Amino acid sequence: MGIGELVLHYSGLMIIFAFVIFPYYWMLNTALKPKADLFLLPPRFWPSQIDFTAFSEVVSRIPFFTYMKNSLIVAGFTTLFAIIISALSGYSIARFAFRGRRKLFGLFIITQLVPGVLPLVPFYFLLHGLGLTNSYAGIIISYATWSIAFCTMMLQSYFRTAYSTEIEESARIDGCNRWGVFFRIALPLARPGIIATSIFAFLLAWNDYIWASIINTKQSYRLISNGIQDFQAQYGNVYINNTMAIGILATIPVLIFFAFAQQHLVSGLSAGAVKG
């Protein structure tokens, strides 16, 4: 690759990077501005004075830590249950030849074509009848159910392509039973795929607003996505810096999760995307 091609390549990357990172920069810039700078024209691309008042006001005006705790509990358990069930079902589809396997996998694909709002009403009445509305269990079951199909598709492809089946056959010859193969061989080798899949399950539960706003209406069970909307509805654009501050605070757990998982993300996605 010549010098001109290198310059063109990295220039394109820098433009894409600036396009992606600018909204986050502007959120931080607005959150740190004093109120006098918020509506200046032309706008300032750097605050005249760094002010953290917006962050303290957010914490004092809404039950921010309750929203954050609820979101961490819901997203964490959703990811845990989705990965446990998807790992078992994905491994079964990848390794066992049973009647209806292709139809079952096709059914998983069809579920991804269904709009996320379509099953909301019947699901709500089902949870209401079971007494699971306004609870952690109801919203966790909802998110886990909705994410299992996608996670299963990713993991079954990963189990098929990530490593050779001869490794499992050697373990069986040495006396390891099927459960031993799954826990000692398959899961450790599929760790990149599991981590990559867990990111999607976590983000589904963390970012959703509609399901959480309908299934959980009590403030003690509302999530951070609902908290952002509640703050915006109550204070509007008068406290735009506070809105940006709560948006930044809401992204911190996701950034931390990505920081620990990013080294496995690329390998997990590339292996899981290969057609088995």
Secondary structure as UniProt FT lines:
FT   HELIX           3..32
FT   HELIX           35..37
FT   TURN            38..39
FT   HELIX           53..61
FT   HELIX           64..95
FT   TURN            99..100
FT   HELIX           101..111
FT   TURN            112..113
FT   TURN            116..119
FT   HELIX           120..129
FT   TURN            130..131
FT   HELIX           136..161
FT   HELIX           165..173
FT   TURN            174..175
FT   HELIX           178..181
FT   HELIX           182..186
FT   HELIX           187..189
FT   HELIX           191..207
FT   HELIX           210..215
FT   HELIX           219..221
FT   HELIX           224..235
FT   HELIX           236..239
FT   HELIX           240..272
//
